[in-house]
Amino acid sequence: MHRPHASGGSGREIVSAGLVALCDTATDDALLKRLNLDVLMHTRADEVHVRIFALQCARALWTAHGSKLIGACGLMANTCLKCAHYN
């Protein structure tokens, strides 16, 4: 069970928003792409809740910064495909 924090969001929402805010401040496209890759690497975790949370964070990053991450579109699509095949 996730309890809301004083800011009104769950811990997961706060982490996701923090990642987006971090990317907002990134002045280097290489850093932005590296953060995206680091998030996507967590989709390979053994625990299903970690994989789902990583996908939620990746979605937030792509919603906010998709135009800057377009070069990593193939990697994102491949990651989503692999996650869809997990049982």
C-alpha positions as CSV (number, residue, x, y, z in Angstrom):
1,M,0.0,0.0,0.0
2,H,1.3,3.4,-1.0
3,R,0.7,6.3,1.4
4,P,0.5,9.8,0.1
5,H,3.3,12.2,1.2
6,A,2.8,15.7,2.6
7,S,3.2,17.0,-1.0
8,G,0.1,15.1,-2.0
9,G,1.7,12.5,-4.2
10,S,2.8,8.9,-3.7
11,G,6.5,8.1,-3.4
12,R,6.5,6.8,-6.9
13,E,4.9,10.0,-8.3
14,I,7.5,12.1,-6.5
15,V,10.4,10.0,-7.8
16,S,9.0,10.2,-11.4
17,A,8.4,13.9,-11.1
18,G,11.9,14.3,-9.7
19,L,13.4,12.5,-12.7
20,V,11.5,14.7,-15.1
21,A,12.7,17.8,-13.2
22,L,16.3,16.6,-13.3
23,C,15.9,16.2,-17.1
24,D,14.4,19.7,-17.3
25,T,17.7,21.0,-15.9
26,A,20.0,18.9,-18.1
27,T,21.8,21.1,-20.6
28,D,23.6,18.2,-22.3
29,D,21.6,15.8,-24.5
30,A,24.1,13.1,-23.7
31,L,23.1,13.4,-20.0
32,L,19.4,13.3,-20.9
33,K,19.9,10.1,-23.0
34,R,22.0,8.5,-20.2
35,L,19.3,9.2,-17.7
36,N,16.8,7.6,-20.0
37,L,19.0,4.6,-20.5
38,D,19.6,4.2,-16.8
39,V,15.8,4.2,-16.2
40,L,15.3,1.7,-19.0
41,M,17.9,-0.7,-17.5
42,H,15.6,-1.1,-14.5
43,T,13.0,-2.7,-16.8
44,R,15.3,-5.8,-16.7
45,A,14.9,-6.2,-13.0
46,D,13.7,-9.5,-11.6
47,E,10.9,-7.9,-9.6
48,V,7.8,-7.1,-11.6
49,H,7.0,-4.0,-9.5
50,V,10.5,-2.5,-10.3
51,R,10.0,-3.2,-14.1
52,I,6.5,-1.5,-14.0
53,F,7.8,1.5,-12.1
54,A,10.7,1.9,-14.5
55,L,8.2,1.9,-17.4
56,Q,6.1,4.5,-15.6
57,C,9.2,6.7,-15.1
58,A,10.3,6.2,-18.7
59,R,6.8,7.2,-19.9
60,A,7.0,10.4,-17.8
61,L,10.4,11.2,-19.3
62,W,9.2,10.6,-22.8
63,T,6.0,12.6,-22.3
64,A,8.1,15.6,-21.0
65,H,11.2,15.2,-23.2
66,G,10.3,13.0,-26.1
67,S,11.5,15.5,-28.7
68,K,15.0,15.4,-27.1
69,L,15.0,11.6,-26.8
70,I,13.8,10.8,-30.3
71,G,17.2,9.3,-31.2
72,A,16.6,6.7,-28.5
73,C,13.2,5.8,-29.9
74,G,14.3,2.3,-31.1
75,L,15.7,1.5,-27.7
76,M,12.5,2.5,-26.0
77,A,10.4,0.5,-28.4
78,N,12.6,-2.6,-28.0
79,T,12.4,-2.2,-24.2
80,C,8.6,-2.0,-24.3
81,L,8.4,-5.0,-26.5
82,K,10.6,-7.1,-24.2
83,C,8.5,-6.0,-21.1
84,A,5.3,-7.0,-22.9
85,H,6.7,-10.6,-23.3
86,Y,7.5,-11.0,-19.6
87,N,5.0,-13.3,-17.8
